[in-house]
């Protein structure tokens, strides 16, 4: 089993009876944690902040905290979406993907400080 640890925040949304995870990648200081706090206020579950361990099993990609947190309520999610957090730059073209451990994960580029970032993230997760 291949395992990869990345500097990222991971959230999960219960949608249609299944937990759908999102991995938020971006440079330090871009606003990943701030966006995560706003997403939690809208009903998403924080899986981990800062360091995420990824692995593949049974044809799916999973995420968990790189350092176990015994106080966490939920510590595992199946990834459905990658958000590339950026303060400026072009938006992702429709159909952009990010390859992780042999999986092509749908990708969305967002400025995490924009008011529309969390609603756009939720809408995209629900559509997957």
Order of alpha helices (4+ residues) and beta strands (2+ residues): beta-beta-alpha-beta-beta-beta-beta-beta-beta-alpha
